[in-house]
Amino acid sequence: MTIDTNRIDPAVPPSGPGCVECDETGSWWFHLRRCAACGHVGCCDDSLNRHATAHYRSTAHRVMQSFEPGEDWFWDYGTESMAAGPRLADPQSHPVDQTVPGPAERLPTNWLDILNGRE
C-alpha cells in the first residue's frame, strides 16, 4: 500500500532527536516514531507513554514513520496498515549513538520489567 501524499509533508524536519513529551517530562522511551505531516517525534506504543499515538489522536495526523536507524517504514493509523512513502527531510532517525531504549541517563535499571508490566 502507498501513503496518500496529501497527508504528509516531506520537507518538514523532525522535531528533535527524542520524544517531545518524554523530554518535557523527564520520561524515557523504547522506540521513536515521526509524524510525516508535521515532524513531531513521539514514543511508540511499546513505550510507557505512547506519545506517537496520542499525537495522532490529538491532531488527526495519521501517517508516521519509524525514527529508528535503518528503518524507513510508514504506518497509517487511518487504515491501520504499513505503507510505502517518500523520503522525509533529514535526519532520518535519532542519532545512532543514542541508546535504545533511552535516553540512557533517564532509563531505570528495571526498564524491561516496567514495560512487561511486572513493576
C-alpha positions as CSV (number, residue, x, y, z in Angstrom):
1,M,0.0,0.0,0.0
2,T,1.2,3.5,-0.8
3,I,0.6,6.5,1.5
4,D,-1.7,9.3,0.4
5,T,0.9,12.0,-0.2
6,N,-1.6,14.7,0.7
7,R,-1.3,13.6,4.3
8,I,2.5,14.2,4.6
9,D,5.0,17.0,4.2
10,P,8.3,15.5,3.2
11,A,10.1,18.9,3.6
12,V,9.4,19.2,7.4
13,P,12.3,18.1,9.6
14,P,11.8,16.0,12.7
15,S,11.1,17.9,15.9
16,G,14.3,16.7,17.6
17,P,16.3,13.5,18.4
18,G,13.8,12.2,21.0
19,C,10.2,12.1,22.1
20,V,9.0,15.6,22.6
21,E,6.7,14.9,25.6
22,C,9.1,12.5,27.3
23,D,11.8,15.1,27.0
24,E,9.5,17.7,28.6
25,T,8.5,15.4,31.5
26,G,11.8,13.6,32.1
27,S,10.5,10.2,31.0
28,W,12.0,7.6,28.7
29,W,11.0,5.7,25.6
30,F,11.5,2.3,23.9
31,H,11.4,3.3,20.2
32,L,10.6,6.5,18.4
33,R,8.1,7.4,15.6
34,R,8.0,10.6,13.5
35,C,4.8,12.3,12.2
36,A,5.0,12.5,8.4
37,A,2.8,15.6,8.5
38,C,4.5,17.9,11.0
39,G,7.7,16.2,12.1
40,H,6.6,15.6,15.7
41,V,8.7,12.8,17.3
42,G,6.9,10.6,19.8
43,C,7.5,7.3,21.5
44,C,6.0,4.1,20.2
45,D,3.2,2.0,21.6
46,D,5.6,-0.3,23.3
47,S,6.8,2.7,25.3
48,L,5.2,3.7,28.6
49,N,3.5,6.8,27.4
50,R,2.6,6.0,23.7
51,H,3.1,9.7,22.6
52,A,3.1,8.9,18.9
53,T,-0.4,7.5,19.1
54,A,-1.5,10.3,21.4
55,H,-0.2,12.8,18.8
56,Y,-2.3,11.1,16.1
57,R,-5.4,11.2,18.3
58,S,-5.0,14.9,19.1
59,T,-4.1,16.1,15.6
60,A,-5.5,13.6,13.2
61,H,-2.1,13.4,11.6
62,R,-2.5,9.7,10.7
63,V,0.8,8.8,9.0
64,M,4.0,8.3,10.8
65,Q,7.4,6.8,10.1
66,S,9.8,4.9,12.2
67,F,12.5,7.2,13.6
68,E,14.9,4.3,14.3
69,P,18.3,3.9,12.5
70,G,18.0,1.7,9.5
71,E,14.2,1.7,9.4
72,D,12.1,3.5,6.8
73,W,8.6,2.0,7.1
74,F,5.5,4.1,7.5
75,W,2.3,3.4,9.5
76,D,-1.1,4.8,8.6
77,Y,-3.3,5.0,11.7
78,G,-6.4,5.6,9.5
79,T,-6.0,2.3,7.6
80,E,-4.1,0.5,10.5
81,S,-1.6,-0.7,8.0
82,M,2.0,-0.3,6.9
83,A,2.7,1.5,3.7
84,A,5.4,2.9,1.5
85,G,6.1,6.6,1.4
86,P,8.6,9.1,0.2
87,R,11.9,10.1,1.8
88,L,11.3,12.6,4.5
89,A,13.6,15.5,5.4
90,D,16.8,14.6,7.2
91,P,17.8,13.4,9.7
92,Q,16.1,10.0,9.0
93,S,16.5,8.7,12.6
94,H,17.6,9.6,16.0
95,P,21.4,9.7,16.4
96,V,22.9,6.2,16.1
97,D,24.8,6.6,19.4
98,Q,21.5,7.3,21.3
99,T,20.6,4.3,23.4
100,V,17.5,2.2,22.7
101,P,15.6,2.3,24.9
102,G,16.7,5.8,26.0
103,P,17.9,8.2,26.8
104,A,20.4,6.3,28.9
105,E,20.5,8.8,31.7
106,R,16.8,8.5,32.3
107,L,16.4,4.8,31.9
108,P,15.6,2.9,35.1
109,T,17.6,-0.3,35.7
110,N,14.4,-2.3,35.7
111,W,13.0,-0.9,32.4
112,L,12.3,-4.3,30.9
113,D,10.2,-5.3,34.0
114,I,8.3,-2.0,33.7
115,L,7.5,-2.4,30.1
116,N,6.4,-6.0,30.7
117,G,4.1,-4.9,33.5
118,R,5.9,-6.6,36.3
119,E,6.7,-3.4,38.1
